[in-house]
Amino acid sequence: MRTDSAKTDVRDAILDAADRLIGFYGYTKTTVDDIAHEAGVGKGTIYLYFKSKEEVAVSWVDRVNARLRDQLQRIADSEIAPADKFREMLLVRILFRFDTIRNYTRSLDELLAAIRPITLIWRERWQDAEAKIFAQVLTQGEDNGVFHVDDAYQTARLLLMATNSYLPNNLSIEQLGERDQIADAVTRMAELLLNGVLVR
C-alpha cells in the first residue's frame, strides 16, 4: 500500500510530466500514454489519480495556484512593512504565473480553451483563497495605522480584479515574451493601488 507521501510523489510526477509535454507539444497532441511514459508510470496509474487528461491539466493549474498562495502567505507572514508586502504580493501574483507558463507561449491558448469550462468553476475558489491572504495584509496595515479600508476582503477582491489583466491568459503571445515590461507595468499599478489604501 502506498503511503500518503508516496501518493503525493506519484501525483506530482504525473503533473510534472504533463507540464513538460503540454508545454512542448501542446494539449491536443499530448496523450495520457505520453504522460504515463514521461512520468515513468503505467497508463492505469494515471487513471488511479485522474479521471481524464483534462483533469490532469486542471489539476496542474490548481497546483500552480496552490504554490502561488504558499508564496503569498510567506510574504504576508513576514516581518516586512505592510506597504512593502502589498507591493511584493501584487508583483508575485503576476510574475509567478508568468514564469510558470514561460514554456507555453505557443500552446497556452489551446490548453486554456480545452479546460476553460472547469477552470471557470474553480477560478472563484482560487481567487477567494488569494483574496483572503491579501485581506490579511490589509488588516495588518489597518491595525498599524498605515492603511484605511472599509472592508479588507472586498478591497482585496478589487485589487485582484485590477491586476487580472496582467495574468498570462489575458496577454498576447508577444506580451508573454516581455517579462520586464510586464513587471514594470505591474509595479506601477501596485503603486497606484497602494495609494488608494494608504492613510493620508
Contacts in CASP RR format, 6 or more apart in sequence:
PFRMAT RR
TARGET T0000
AUTHOR 0000-0000-0000
METHOD contacts of the structure
MODEL  1
MRTDSAKTDVRDAILDAADRLIGFYGYTKTTVDDIAHEAGVGKGTIYLYF
KSKEEVAVSWVDRVNARLRDQLQRIADSEIAPADKFREMLLVRILFRFDT
IRNYTRSLDELLAAIRPITLIWRERWQDAEAKIFAQVLTQGEDNGVFHVD
DAYQTARLLLMATNSYLPNNLSIEQLGERDQIADAVTRMAELLLNGVLVR
2 10 0 8 1.000
7 49 0 8 1.000
10 39 0 8 1.000
10 41 0 8 1.000
10 45 0 8 1.000
10 49 0 8 1.000
11 49 0 8 1.000
11 59 0 8 1.000
12 63 0 8 1.000
13 39 0 8 1.000
13 40 0 8 1.000
13 41 0 8 1.000
14 35 0 8 1.000
14 36 0 8 1.000
14 39 0 8 1.000
14 41 0 8 1.000
14 45 0 8 1.000
14 46 0 8 1.000
14 49 0 8 1.000
14 50 0 8 1.000
14 56 0 8 1.000
15 56 0 8 1.000
15 59 0 8 1.000
15 60 0 8 1.000
15 63 0 8 1.000
16 39 0 8 1.000
17 35 0 8 1.000
17 36 0 8 1.000
17 38 0 8 1.000
17 39 0 8 1.000
17 40 0 8 1.000
18 30 0 8 1.000
18 35 0 8 1.000
18 38 0 8 1.000
18 56 0 8 1.000
18 57 0 8 1.000
18 60 0 8 1.000
19 60 0 8 1.000
20 38 0 8 1.000
21 30 0 8 1.000
21 34 0 8 1.000
21 35 0 8 1.000
21 38 0 8 1.000
22 30 0 8 1.000
22 57 0 8 1.000
22 60 0 8 1.000
22 104 0 8 1.000
22 107 0 8 1.000
22 111 0 8 1.000
23 103 0 8 1.000
23 104 0 8 1.000
23 107 0 8 1.000
23 111 0 8 1.000
24 103 0 8 1.000
25 34 0 8 1.000
25 107 0 8 1.000
26 106 0 8 1.000
26 107 0 8 1.000
26 110 0 8 1.000
26 111 0 8 1.000
27 53 0 8 1.000
27 57 0 8 1.000
27 107 0 8 1.000
27 110 0 8 1.000
27 111 0 8 1.000
27 114 0 8 1.000
27 115 0 8 1.000
28 110 0 8 1.000
28 114 0 8 1.000
30 53 0 8 1.000
31 53 0 8 1.000
32 43 0 8 1.000
32 46 0 8 1.000
32 47 0 8 1.000
32 52 0 8 1.000
32 53 0 8 1.000
32 56 0 8 1.000
33 43 0 8 1.000
35 46 0 8 1.000
35 53 0 8 1.000
35 56 0 8 1.000
36 42 0 8 1.000
36 43 0 8 1.000
36 44 0 8 1.000
36 45 0 8 1.000
36 46 0 8 1.000
39 46 0 8 1.000
46 56 0 8 1.000
50 56 0 8 1.000
50 59 0 8 1.000
54 114 0 8 1.000
54 115 0 8 1.000
54 118 0 8 1.000
57 111 0 8 1.000
57 114 0 8 1.000
57 115 0 8 1.000
58 115 0 8 1.000
58 118 0 8 1.000
58 119 0 8 1.000
58 122 0 8 1.000
61 115 0 8 1.000
61 119 0 8 1.000
61 122 0 8 1.000
62 122 0 8 1.000
62 126 0 8 1.000
64 97 0 8 1.000
64 100 0 8 1.000
65 126 0 8 1.000
65 129 0 8 1.000
65 130 0 8 1.000
67 96 0 8 1.000
68 92 0 8 1.000
68 93 0 8 1.000
68 96 0 8 1.000
68 97 0 8 1.000
68 130 0 8 1.000
69 129 0 8 1.000
69 130 0 8 1.000
69 133 0 8 1.000
71 92 0 8 1.000
71 96 0 8 1.000
72 89 0 8 1.000
72 92 0 8 1.000
72 93 0 8 1.000
72 130 0 8 1.000
72 133 0 8 1.000
72 134 0 8 1.000
73 133 0 8 1.000
75 85 0 8 1.000
75 88 0 8 1.000
75 89 0 8 1.000
75 92 0 8 1.000
75 137 0 8 1.000
76 85 0 8 1.000
76 89 0 8 1.000
76 133 0 8 1.000
76 134 0 8 1.000
76 136 0 8 1.000
76 137 0 8 1.000
76 140 0 8 1.000
78 85 0 8 1.000
80 88 0 8 1.000
81 146 0 8 1.000
82 137 0 8 1.000
82 138 0 8 1.000
82 140 0 8 1.000
82 141 0 8 1.000
82 144 0 8 1.000
82 146 0 8 1.000
82 147 0 8 1.000
83 141 0 8 1.000
83 146 0 8 1.000
83 147 0 8 1.000
83 194 0 8 1.000
83 198 0 8 1.000
85 137 0 8 1.000
85 140 0 8 1.000
86 137 0 8 1.000
86 138 0 8 1.000
86 190 0 8 1.000
86 193 0 8 1.000
86 194 0 8 1.000
86 197 0 8 1.000
87 187 0 8 1.000
87 190 0 8 1.000
87 191 0 8 1.000
87 194 0 8 1.000
89 133 0 8 1.000
89 134 0 8 1.000
89 137 0 8 1.000
90 159 0 8 1.000
90 163 0 8 1.000
90 186 0 8 1.000
90 189 0 8 1.000
90 190 0 8 1.000
90 193 0 8 1.000
91 183 0 8 1.000
91 186 0 8 1.000
91 187 0 8 1.000
91 190 0 8 1.000
93 130 0 8 1.000
93 160 0 8 1.000
93 163 0 8 1.000
94 163 0 8 1.000
94 166 0 8 1.000
94 167 0 8 1.000
94 182 0 8 1.000
94 183 0 8 1.000
94 186 0 8 1.000
95 179 0 8 1.000
95 182 0 8 1.000
95 183 0 8 1.000
95 186 0 8 1.000
97 167 0 8 1.000
97 168 0 8 1.000
98 168 0 8 1.000
98 176 0 8 1.000
98 179 0 8 1.000
98 182 0 8 1.000
99 179 0 8 1.000
101 108 0 8 1.000
101 168 0 8 1.000
101 176 0 8 1.000
102 176 0 8 1.000
102 179 0 8 1.000
104 111 0 8 1.000
104 168 0 8 1.000
105 173 0 8 1.000
105 176 0 8 1.000
105 177 0 8 1.000
106 173 0 8 1.000
108 168 0 8 1.000
108 169 0 8 1.000
108 176 0 8 1.000
112 119 0 8 1.000
112 169 0 8 1.000
127 157 0 8 1.000
127 160 0 8 1.000
130 156 0 8 1.000
130 160 0 8 1.000
131 153 0 8 1.000
131 156 0 8 1.000
131 157 0 8 1.000
131 159 0 8 1.000
131 160 0 8 1.000
132 153 0 8 1.000
132 156 0 8 1.000
133 156 0 8 1.000
134 156 0 8 1.000
134 159 0 8 1.000
134 160 0 8 1.000
135 152 0 8 1.000
135 153 0 8 1.000
135 155 0 8 1.000
135 156 0 8 1.000
136 152 0 8 1.000
138 147 0 8 1.000
138 149 0 8 1.000
138 152 0 8 1.000
138 155 0 8 1.000
138 156 0 8 1.000
138 197 0 8 1.000
139 152 0 8 1.000
141 147 0 8 1.000
142 148 0 8 1.000
142 149 0 8 1.000
142 152 0 8 1.000
145 199 0 8 1.000
146 198 0 8 1.000
146 199 0 8 1.000
147 197 0 8 1.000
147 198 0 8 1.000
147 199 0 8 1.000
148 197 0 8 1.000
148 198 0 8 1.000
148 199 0 8 1.000
149 155 0 8 1.000
149 197 0 8 1.000
155 197 0 8 1.000
159 193 0 8 1.000
162 189 0 8 1.000
162 193 0 8 1.000
163 186 0 8 1.000
163 189 0 8 1.000
163 190 0 8 1.000
163 193 0 8 1.000
164 170 0 8 1.000
166 182 0 8 1.000
166 185 0 8 1.000
166 186 0 8 1.000
166 189 0 8 1.000
168 176 0 8 1.000
171 182 0 8 1.000
175 181 0 8 1.000
175 182 0 8 1.000
END
